Amino acid sequence: MWAMSTPPRISTSLLNSPSVRILEGFCIVLMSHPRQSLRFKDASPIIKVDFGHWKTCDAGRFRLGGKRLLICIGSDHLGFLLKEKLRAFLIEQGHTVRDFGSTSEEPVDYPDVAVSVAEAVRAGVADRGILICGTGLGMAIAANKVPGIFAAPVTDVYAARMARQSNNAHIITLGAGTVDFGLARSIVEAWLATEFSGGESARKVAKIVALEERYRSSHVQVPLSEGLQ
């Protein structure tokens, strides 16, 4: 690994190559050697070039001075119309969007959509995920059943920022019956523009991860918390 004070030139053709992937502001380029890597940073953005480690995915998601993300979006029938508007908005902003349905206002079960988006985010196929149902609550509950997923139901811009800044949520859930398109757009903009703060928040998030591991170990009988015995 080499550290560089100034970034090398990255051509437009390279950034648009199918061998380039951007994940949370990091540029990852696949090359032939599985062990080579190059990491460098400038004031904006931070870029990592890593050879032979990540899977390829949709290209053209990076621009100097900013970043484009691969965002998975999904809804049930109640959230379909809002999903369509948000999908178009995200594409206008230059992001790559993968639509996991629904494809109409015909009834579908929200857990099926939630788990598909959550699994895509967990696998690193997408950078972020957005789920929409009537209230956003069912989607959040279902998505959070997927190990490693932090999905936050959001109803205002402040909560959207904090969901990312303090809780490191890589999925937000919205309720088509509780937010209109204008507010939903503002929520999504704020959330995408916010990064995890780390520090004290990282310590608390680590405790959540430890709790998940504790209860996921099926062979371990978890004792009752003090006061419940």
C-alpha positions as CSV (number, residue, x, y, z in Angstrom):
1,M,0.0,0.0,0.0
2,W,1.3,3.4,-0.9
3,A,0.3,6.7,0.7
4,M,0.3,9.8,-1.5
5,S,-0.1,13.4,-0.5
6,T,-1.7,14.3,-3.8
7,P,-4.0,12.1,-5.8
8,P,-3.0,10.8,-9.3
9,R,-4.9,11.7,-12.3
10,I,-8.0,9.6,-12.9
11,S,-9.3,9.7,-16.4
12,T,-13.0,9.9,-17.3
13,S,-12.6,6.7,-19.2
14,L,-11.3,4.9,-16.1
15,L,-14.1,6.3,-13.9
16,N,-16.7,5.1,-16.4
17,S,-15.1,1.7,-16.7
18,P,-17.2,-1.3,-15.5
19,S,-14.2,-2.2,-13.3
20,V,-14.8,0.9,-11.1
21,R,-16.9,0.9,-8.0
22,I,-17.6,3.7,-5.6
23,L,-18.6,2.8,-2.1
24,E,-19.3,5.6,0.4
25,G,-16.9,8.0,-1.4
26,F,-14.2,5.4,-2.0
27,C,-13.1,4.6,-5.5
28,I,-12.3,0.9,-6.0
29,V,-10.7,-0.2,-9.2
30,L,-10.3,-3.9,-10.2
31,M,-7.0,-4.9,-11.8
32,S,-5.3,-8.2,-12.4
33,H,-3.2,-8.5,-9.3
34,P,-5.2,-9.6,-6.2
35,R,-2.9,-8.1,-3.6
36,Q,-2.1,-4.7,-4.9
37,S,-3.7,-1.7,-3.4
38,L,-3.3,2.1,-3.5
39,R,-4.8,4.5,-1.0
40,F,-4.6,8.2,-1.2
41,K,-6.6,11.2,-0.1
42,D,-7.2,14.7,-1.0
43,A,-9.3,17.3,0.8
44,S,-12.3,16.1,-1.2
45,P,-13.0,13.4,-1.9
46,I,-11.2,10.5,-0.1
47,I,-10.4,7.8,-2.7
48,K,-9.2,4.3,-2.3
49,V,-8.0,2.2,-5.3
50,D,-8.1,-1.4,-4.4
51,F,-7.0,-4.1,-6.8
52,G,-8.7,-7.4,-7.1
53,H,-10.8,-7.3,-3.9
54,W,-14.3,-6.1,-4.7
55,K,-16.9,-7.3,-7.2
56,T,-17.6,-5.1,-10.2
57,C,-20.9,-3.3,-10.4
58,D,-22.5,-0.4,-12.2
59,A,-20.0,2.2,-13.3
60,G,-20.1,5.9,-13.8
61,R,-21.0,6.6,-10.2
62,F,-18.1,9.0,-9.3
63,R,-17.6,12.6,-10.2
64,L,-14.8,14.9,-8.9
65,G,-16.0,17.1,-6.1
66,G,-18.9,14.8,-5.2
67,K,-20.1,11.3,-5.5
68,R,-22.8,9.2,-7.0
69,L,-24.2,6.2,-5.1
70,L,-25.8,3.0,-6.0
71,I,-29.1,3.1,-4.2
72,C,-31.6,0.2,-3.9
73,I,-35.2,1.3,-3.5
74,G,-38.3,-0.7,-2.9
75,S,-41.9,-0.4,-1.7
76,D,-45.1,-2.2,-1.2
77,H,-48.3,-1.2,-3.1
78,L,-49.0,1.6,-0.6
79,G,-45.6,3.2,-1.2
80,F,-45.5,2.6,-5.0
81,L,-46.3,6.1,-6.2
82,L,-43.9,7.8,-3.7
83,K,-41.2,5.3,-4.7
84,E,-41.6,6.2,-8.4
85,K,-41.2,9.9,-7.7
86,L,-38.1,9.3,-5.5
87,R,-36.5,7.0,-8.0
88,A,-36.8,9.6,-10.7
89,F,-35.4,12.3,-8.4
90,L,-32.4,10.1,-7.5
91,I,-31.6,9.4,-11.1
92,E,-31.8,13.1,-11.8
93,Q,-29.2,13.7,-9.1
94,G,-26.9,11.3,-10.9
95,H,-27.2,8.3,-8.7
96,T,-27.6,4.7,-10.0
97,V,-30.9,3.2,-8.7
98,R,-31.9,-0.4,-8.6
99,D,-35.7,-0.8,-8.2
100,F,-36.8,-3.9,-6.2
101,G,-40.5,-3.2,-6.8
102,S,-43.3,-3.0,-6.4
103,T,-44.2,-2.4,-10.0
104,S,-47.8,-1.3,-9.5
105,E,-50.4,-0.6,-6.9
106,E,-51.4,-4.2,-6.8
107,P,-51.0,-5.6,-3.2
108,V,-47.6,-7.1,-2.3
109,D,-46.2,-8.1,1.1
110,Y,-43.7,-5.5,2.4
111,P,-41.4,-8.1,4.2
112,D,-40.5,-9.6,0.8
113,V,-39.4,-6.3,-0.6
114,A,-37.7,-5.2,2.6
115,V,-35.5,-8.3,2.8
116,S,-34.4,-8.0,-0.8
117,V,-33.2,-4.5,-0.4
118,A,-31.6,-5.2,3.0
119,E,-29.7,-8.2,1.6
120,A,-28.4,-6.2,-1.3
121,V,-27.1,-3.5,1.1
122,R,-25.6,-6.1,3.4
123,A,-23.8,-7.8,0.5
124,G,-22.3,-4.5,-0.6
125,V,-24.3,-4.6,-3.9
126,A,-25.7,-1.2,-3.0
127,D,-24.3,1.7,-0.9
128,R,-27.7,2.7,0.6
129,G,-31.3,1.5,0.6
130,I,-34.7,3.2,0.8
131,L,-37.9,1.4,1.6
132,I,-41.4,2.7,1.5
133,C,-44.7,1.4,2.8
134,G,-47.7,3.0,4.4
135,T,-46.0,4.1,7.6
136,G,-42.3,3.0,7.1
137,L,-42.6,1.0,10.3
138,G,-43.2,-2.5,8.9
139,M,-40.4,-2.0,6.4
140,A,-38.0,-1.1,9.2
141,I,-38.9,-4.0,11.3
142,A,-38.5,-6.5,8.5
143,A,-35.2,-5.0,7.2
144,N,-33.7,-5.0,10.7
145,K,-34.2,-8.8,10.8
146,V,-31.4,-9.1,8.3
147,P,-28.1,-9.4,10.3
148,G,-25.9,-6.3,10.1
149,I,-28.6,-4.0,8.8
150,F,-29.4,-0.7,10.5
151,A,-32.7,0.6,9.1
152,A,-34.3,3.7,10.5
153,P,-37.9,4.9,10.0
154,V,-37.7,8.6,9.3
155,T,-40.4,11.3,9.3
156,D,-38.4,14.6,9.3
157,V,-35.1,16.0,8.0
158,Y,-33.4,16.2,11.5
159,A,-34.1,12.5,12.1
160,A,-32.7,11.7,8.6
161,R,-29.4,13.4,9.4
162,M,-29.1,11.8,12.8
163,A,-30.0,8.4,11.5
164,R,-26.8,8.5,9.5
165,Q,-24.6,10.7,11.7
166,S,-25.3,9.0,15.0
167,N,-26.7,5.6,14.1
168,N,-24.9,4.8,10.9
169,A,-28.2,3.8,9.2
170,H,-27.6,2.6,5.7
171,I,-31.3,2.1,5.1
172,I,-34.1,4.6,5.8
173,T,-37.8,3.7,5.6
174,L,-40.5,6.2,4.7
175,G,-44.3,6.1,5.1
176,A,-46.3,7.2,2.1
177,G,-49.1,8.0,4.5
178,T,-47.0,10.2,6.7
179,V,-44.7,12.2,4.4
180,D,-45.5,13.8,1.0
181,F,-43.0,13.8,-1.9
182,G,-41.6,17.3,-1.0
183,L,-40.7,16.2,2.5
184,A,-39.5,12.7,1.4
185,R,-37.2,14.4,-1.1
186,S,-35.7,16.6,1.6
187,I,-35.3,13.7,3.9
188,V,-33.4,11.7,1.3
189,E,-31.2,14.6,0.4
190,A,-30.3,15.2,4.0
191,W,-29.6,11.6,4.7
192,L,-27.4,11.1,1.6
193,A,-25.4,14.2,2.4
194,T,-24.6,13.1,5.9
195,E,-21.8,10.7,7.0
196,F,-21.4,8.7,10.1
197,S,-19.6,10.8,12.8
198,G,-17.8,7.9,14.5
199,G,-16.3,8.8,17.9
200,E,-18.8,8.3,20.7
201,S,-21.5,7.2,18.2
202,A,-19.2,4.4,17.0
203,R,-18.9,3.1,20.5
204,K,-22.7,2.9,20.9
205,V,-23.2,1.4,17.5
206,A,-20.6,-1.3,18.3
207,K,-22.7,-2.2,21.4
208,I,-25.7,-2.7,19.1
209,V,-23.7,-5.0,16.9
210,A,-22.5,-6.9,19.9
211,L,-26.1,-7.3,21.0
212,E,-27.1,-8.7,17.6
213,E,-24.2,-11.2,17.8
214,R,-25.2,-12.2,21.3
215,Y,-28.8,-13.1,20.4
216,R,-27.9,-14.5,17.0
217,S,-25.8,-17.3,18.5
218,S,-28.6,-19.9,18.6
219,H,-26.4,-22.4,20.6
220,V,-26.0,-19.9,23.5
221,Q,-28.8,-19.5,26.0
222,V,-28.9,-15.8,26.8
223,P,-29.6,-15.1,30.5
224,L,-32.3,-12.6,31.5
225,S,-31.2,-9.1,32.2
226,E,-30.9,-8.1,35.8
227,G,-34.3,-7.2,37.2
228,L,-36.1,-9.6,35.0
229,Q,-35.0,-12.8,36.8
